[in-house]
Amino acid sequence: MSETAGVPVRQQGMRDHNLGVVLRCIADGDGVSRAEVAAATGLTKATVSSLVDELARHELIVEAGPAGNSVGRPGQALRLNPDGPVGIGIEINVDYLACCVLDLSGRPRHQAVTLADNRDRPVGEVLAEAAGLVDTALDCALAAGLPVAGVVAAVPGLVRTAEGLLASAPNLGWTQVRLVEELSRRGWPPVSVENEANLAALGELWFGEPPRTDFIHVSGEIGIGAGVIVGGELFRGRNGFAGELGHVTVHPDGPVCGCGARGCLEAIAGQEAILRAAGLPPRTGTTVATPAGPLARLVERAEAGDERAVDAVETAGEALGVALAGMVNLLDLDAVLLGGMFALLAPWLREPVEAELSTRVLGARWTEPRVVVSRLGWEAAVRGAAGSVVNRIVQNPAEHVRRSA
């Protein structure tokens, strides 16, 4: 049983701690038995049995037949309950809204996307439409008998998570929006807000393949955002603003960025910049847009060998590689994941990114970072949002147990 040296721990505090230890052991295992949980955690079999009963009573775990690795008489395999509490994620992006419901096992139970250019719309109008998606998700969860543990909103921009505040979203034109306050008025389960790039990185950490612990996930749509995972944990920075890769300067005398600075990566490798350089109207659209959208036309031209289209993407790749090399040198990351628009353009973007990393990363001679295309694509952020609700339960089941009681 775990102890904290020199610090008195009340019996309830110890039980809360051990409840989390047991649930995480079950979550990490593949149908482990009570005996295997006891062996892995160092807790007594009686303690494990009591904690397992409590987790089952609150519908966090289920018994799923005989455990496959038991010696002698097989015990019952313990797994996270797919019909237990779920999390809802809502992503508010520049030209789409997305919503997702995830169960404890990480399986999507509902998903919806609405395409719209949200830059010129009033904040209240966009939030009302986003709320409609969440209300539908809540109805779907209710109909399936799934209790909703929380809602997390993913937004592009600088977020003060503890305050529930979207401080600035330049591409939306939003400043000082108290998102949690606005959304909590609707009588939903607990609501929180986080930067969409951070949640995309967490989505890759929890649901991507293969699993990694040290990487940067960079996604390009109209803006460019990045989420950094170090040692299996999200790196937020002092104010929670880490990961604004789109506003790293790559050409000091370059074009003016929407943020007001010159030569930002976003002004050179953002969607509008690439489309303009390819000779296409800089009418933006996302990777979830219709096949007739501008990105689809860009891909068609690149596939046909159109020199201007290929040059535009490769130039963006070079700038992206320069910015990413600085991040890898600073943090010693072992992988770069290309998401969003960059995943779509990877056939032409990946090589120039790799070339810049090979040239500019000091340790590349020994451990060159891998450049990997995200398998989650545009779903990474909204799944990370819903997954963060589920992850909170797994990390601290005692809090969920008290709230549900």
C-alpha positions in Angstrom: 0.0 0.0 0.0 1.4 3.4 -0.9 2.5 5.8 1.8 3.5 9.5 1.9 6.6 9.8 4.1 6.3 12.4 6.8 2.8 13.5 5.8 -0.2 12.2 7.7 -2.9 10.9 5.4 -6.5 10.4 6.6 -8.1 7.1 6.0 -10.5 8.5 3.4 -7.7 10.2 1.6 -5.8 7.0 1.3 -8.9 5.2 0.1 -9.5 7.9 -2.6 -5.9 7.5 -3.7 -6.1 3.7 -3.9 -9.4 3.9 -5.8 -7.5 5.7 -8.5 -4.6 3.3 -8.4 -7.0 0.3 -9.0 -9.0 2.0 -11.7 -5.9 3.0 -13.6 -4.5 -0.5 -13.3 -7.7 -1.9 -14.8 -7.7 0.8 -17.5 -4.1 0.0 -18.5 -4.7 -3.8 -18.4 -6.4 -6.1 -20.9 -9.1 -7.7 -18.7 -7.1 -8.1 -15.5 -8.4 -10.1 -12.5 -8.6 -8.9 -8.9 -5.6 -11.0 -8.1 -3.6 -9.4 -10.9 -4.6 -6.0 -9.7 -3.4 -6.8 -6.2 -0.1 -8.2 -7.6 0.5 -5.1 -9.8 -0.4 -2.5 -7.1 0.9 -4.1 -3.9 -2.5 -3.7 -2.3 -4.0 -6.6 -0.4 -6.6 -8.8 -2.1 -9.2 -7.7 0.4 -8.5 -4.0 -0.3 -8.6 -4.6 -4.0 -11.9 -6.5 -3.7 -13.5 -3.7 -1.7 -12.3 -1.0 -4.1 -13.4 -3.0 -7.2 -16.9 -3.5 -5.7 -17.1 0.3 -5.2 -16.0 1.0 -8.7 -18.5 -1.5 -10.1 -21.3 0.0 -7.9 -20.7 3.4 -9.5 -20.7 1.8 -13.0 -17.0 2.6 -13.8 -16.0 -1.0 -14.4 -17.6 -4.3 -15.3 -16.8 -8.0 -15.1 -16.3 -9.4 -18.6 -15.8 -13.2 -18.3 -12.9 -15.2 -17.1 -9.5 -13.5 -17.1 -7.2 -15.0 -19.7 -3.9 -14.8 -17.7 -5.0 -16.1 -14.3 -3.2 -19.1 -12.8 -5.4 -21.9 -11.4 -9.1 -21.0 -11.0 -9.6 -18.0 -13.4 -10.8 -14.8 -11.9 -13.2 -12.4 -13.6 -11.7 -10.0 -16.2 -12.2 -6.4 -15.1 -12.6 -3.7 -17.8 -13.8 -0.1 -18.0 -17.6 0.0 -18.4 -18.5 1.1 -21.9 -22.0 1.9 -20.6 -20.7 4.0 -17.7 -20.2 7.8 -17.7 -19.3 9.5 -20.9 -17.7 12.8 -21.9 -18.9 15.3 -24.5 -16.4 17.4 -26.6 -17.5 20.4 -28.6 -15.0 22.1 -31.0 -15.6 25.7 -32.1 -13.3 26.3 -35.0 -13.0 29.0 -37.6 -15.1 27.3 -40.2 -16.7 24.4 -38.6 -18.3 23.1 -35.3 -17.8 19.5 -34.2 -19.3 17.5 -31.3 -18.4 14.0 -30.0 -19.5 11.7 -27.2 -16.9 9.2 -25.9 -17.4 6.4 -23.4 -14.9 5.2 -20.8 -13.2 2.9 -23.2 -12.6 5.8 -25.6 -15.1 4.6 -28.2 -17.1 7.3 -30.0 -20.9 7.0 -29.3 -22.0 10.0 -31.2 -20.4 12.5 -33.6 -21.6 15.5 -35.6 -20.1 18.3 -37.7 -21.5 21.6 -39.0 -19.7 23.6 -41.6 -19.9 27.4 -41.3 -17.6 30.4 -41.6 -17.7 31.7 -38.0 -15.4 34.7 -38.4 -18.0 37.2 -39.2 -20.7 35.9 -36.9 -21.7 37.3 -33.5 -20.2 35.3 -30.6 -23.7 34.5 -29.2 -24.9 33.1 -32.5 -21.9 30.8 -32.8 -22.3 29.6 -29.2 -26.0 29.0 -29.7 -25.3 26.8 -32.7 -22.6 24.9 -30.8 -25.0 24.5 -27.9 -27.5 22.9 -30.2 -24.9 20.2 -31.1 -24.2 19.6 -27.4 -28.0 19.4 -26.6 -28.4 16.8 -29.4 -25.4 14.8 -28.0 -26.9 15.0 -24.5 -30.2 13.6 -25.9 -28.4 10.8 -27.6 -26.5 9.9 -24.4 -29.7 10.0 -22.4 -31.5 7.8 -24.9 -28.7 5.2 -24.6 -28.7 5.4 -20.8 -25.2 6.9 -20.6 -24.7 9.4 -17.8 -22.8 12.5 -19.0 -19.9 13.5 -16.7 -18.9 16.7 -18.3 -18.5 18.9 -21.4 -15.2 20.3 -22.7 -15.0 23.0 -25.3 -12.1 23.2 -27.7 -11.3 26.6 -29.2 -8.5 28.1 -31.3 -6.6 30.8 -29.4 -5.2 31.7 -26.0 -7.2 30.1 -23.2 -7.1 30.7 -19.5 -8.4 27.3 -18.6 -8.7 27.9 -14.8 -10.8 31.0 -15.5 -12.9 29.5 -18.3 -11.8 32.4 -20.5 -10.9 32.6 -24.2 -8.5 35.5 -24.0 -7.9 35.9 -27.7 -8.8 34.0 -30.9 -7.4 36.2 -33.7 -8.8 34.1 -36.5 -12.2 34.2 -35.0 -11.9 37.9 -34.0 -12.9 37.0 -30.4 -11.4 38.5 -27.3 -12.1 38.1 -23.6 -15.0 35.6 -24.1 -16.0 33.9 -20.9 -16.9 30.7 -22.5 -17.5 28.5 -19.4 -19.8 31.2 -18.0 -21.7 31.4 -21.2 -22.1 27.7 -21.7 -22.8 26.8 -18.1 -26.0 28.8 -18.2 -27.6 26.0 -20.2 -27.8 23.6 -17.2 -25.3 21.1 -18.6 -23.0 18.9 -16.6 -19.7 20.6 -15.6 -18.2 22.7 -18.5 -14.5 23.6 -19.1 -12.6 25.1 -22.0 -9.1 24.3 -23.5 -7.1 25.3 -26.5 -8.0 23.1 -29.5 -4.3 22.3 -30.4 -3.7 21.1 -26.9 -6.7 18.9 -27.0 -5.7 17.5 -30.4 -2.3 16.5 -28.9 -4.1 14.8 -26.0 -6.4 13.1 -28.5 -3.3 11.7 -30.3 -1.7 10.7 -26.9 -4.8 8.8 -25.8 -6.3 7.5 -29.1 -3.6 7.8 -31.8 -1.5 5.0 -33.1 1.1 4.0 -32.3 1.3 5.5 -28.7 4.0 8.1 -28.1 5.1 10.1 -25.0 7.2 12.9 -26.5 5.9 14.7 -29.6 4.5 17.8 -31.1 1.2 17.6 -32.9 0.8 20.5 -35.4 -2.4 21.1 -37.2 -3.1 23.6 -40.0 -6.5 24.9 -41.0 -6.9 28.6 -41.3 -4.6 29.0 -38.4 -1.7 26.9 -37.3 -1.6 25.5 -33.8 0.5 22.9 -32.0 0.2 20.8 -28.8 3.3 19.6 -27.1 3.5 16.3 -25.2 6.5 15.8 -23.0 6.9 12.6 -20.9 3.3 11.7 -21.6 2.0 15.0 -20.2 0.7 18.1 -22.0 3.1 21.1 -21.8 1.1 24.2 -21.1 3.7 26.8 -20.2 3.4 29.3 -17.4 0.1 30.9 -18.5 -1.2 27.9 -20.4 -0.4 29.6 -23.8 2.3 27.2 -25.0 2.1 25.8 -28.5 1.4 28.9 -30.6 3.6 27.6 -33.4 1.7 29.6 -36.0 3.2 32.8 -34.5 6.8 31.7 -34.4 8.8 34.1 -36.7 10.3 32.3 -39.7 10.9 35.3 -42.0 11.4 38.5 -40.0 10.7 40.7 -43.1 7.9 38.5 -44.3 4.2 39.3 -44.8 2.1 40.7 -42.0 0.2 38.1 -40.0 -3.3 38.5 -38.6 -1.8 38.9 -35.1 0.0 42.1 -36.3 3.6 40.7 -36.4 5.6 40.1 -39.5 6.8 36.8 -40.9 4.9 34.4 -38.7 4.7 30.8 -39.8 0.9 31.2 -40.2 1.4 34.0 -42.7 3.5 31.8 -44.9 2.3 28.2 -44.3 -1.3 28.9 -43.3 -4.2 27.8 -45.5 -4.8 31.2 -47.1 -1.1 31.7 -47.8 -0.8 28.3 -49.5 -3.9 28.8 -51.6 -2.8 32.3 -52.7 0.7 31.0 -53.6 -0.9 28.2 -55.6 -2.9 30.6 -57.7 -6.2 29.6 -56.0 -8.7 32.0 -54.5 -7.8 32.3 -50.7 -11.4 31.3 -49.9 -10.8 29.1 -46.8 -12.2 25.7 -46.1 -11.3 22.9 -43.7 -10.3 19.3 -44.2 -13.9 18.4 -43.3 -15.3 20.6 -46.1 -17.0 19.4 -49.2 -15.0 17.8 -52.1 -15.5 21.0 -54.1 -13.7 23.1 -51.4 -10.4 24.9 -52.1 -8.2 22.4 -50.4 -9.7 19.6 -52.6 -8.8 21.7 -55.6 -5.3 22.2 -54.3 -4.8 18.5 -53.8 -6.2 17.8 -57.3 -3.7 20.2 -58.9 -0.8 18.8 -56.8 -1.7 15.2 -57.8 -1.8 16.3 -61.4 1.8 17.7 -61.0 0.8 21.3 -61.3 4.1 23.1 -60.6 2.7 26.1 -58.9 0.5 24.0 -56.5 3.4 21.7 -55.6 5.8 24.7 -55.1 3.3 26.4 -52.8 3.0 23.3 -50.6 6.7 22.6 -50.5 7.5 26.3 -49.6 5.0 26.0 -46.8 6.7 22.7 -45.8 10.1 24.4 -45.6 8.8 27.2 -43.4 7.0 24.6 -41.2 10.2 22.6 -40.9 12.2 25.6 -39.8 9.7 26.4 -37.0 9.5 22.7 -35.9 13.2 22.4 -35.8 13.4 25.1 -33.2 10.8 23.3 -31.1 12.6 19.9 -31.4 16.0 21.5 -30.5 14.5 23.1 -27.5 12.4 20.2 -26.1 14.2 17.1 -27.6 11.1 15.6 -29.0 11.2 12.3 -30.9 8.2 12.8 -33.3 6.3 15.4 -35.2 2.7 14.6 -36.1 1.1 16.4 -39.0 -2.6 16.9 -38.5 -5.5 18.8 -40.0 -4.7 20.4 -43.4 -1.1 19.3 -43.1 -2.1 15.6 -43.0 -4.0 16.2 -46.2 -1.0 17.8 -47.9 1.6 15.4 -46.4 2.5 13.7 -49.8 4.1 17.0 -50.8 4.8 18.6 -47.4 6.5 15.8 -45.5 9.7 15.7 -47.5 10.6 19.4 -47.1 9.7 19.2 -43.4 12.0 16.2 -43.0 14.8 18.0 -44.9 14.7 21.0 -42.6 14.6 18.9 -39.5 17.6 16.8 -40.7 19.6 20.0 -41.4 18.6 22.1 -38.4 18.1 19.7 -35.5 21.4 19.4 -33.7 20.8 15.8 -32.5 19.4 14.6 -35.9 22.6 12.7 -36.7 21.9 10.3 -33.8 18.1 10.5 -33.2 16.4 12.2 -36.1 12.7 13.0 -35.2 10.1 11.1 -37.1 7.5 12.9 -39.2 4.2 11.0 -38.9 0.8 11.7 -40.5 -2.0 11.8 -37.9 -4.6 9.0 -38.3 -7.2 11.0 -36.4 -7.1 14.0 -38.7 -9.7 16.6 -37.9 -11.2 14.4 -35.2 -8.2 14.8 -32.9 -9.3 18.0 -31.1 -12.9 17.0 -30.5 -12.0 13.5 -29.4 -9.3 15.0 -27.1 -12.0 17.3 -25.6 -14.4 14.4 -24.9 -11.5 12.2 -23.8 -10.3 14.7 -21.2 -13.6 14.3 -19.4 -13.1 10.5 -19.4 -9.5 10.8 -18.4 -10.4 12.9 -15.4 -12.6 10.1 -14.1 -9.9 7.5 -14.6 -7.3 9.7 -12.9 -9.6 10.7 -10.0 -12.5 8.3 -9.7 -13.2 9.4 -6.1 -14.2 12.8 -7.2 -16.6 11.3 -9.7 -18.0 9.0 -7.1 -18.7 11.8 -4.7 -20.3 13.9 -7.4 -22.6 11.1 -8.6 -23.6 10.2 -5.1 
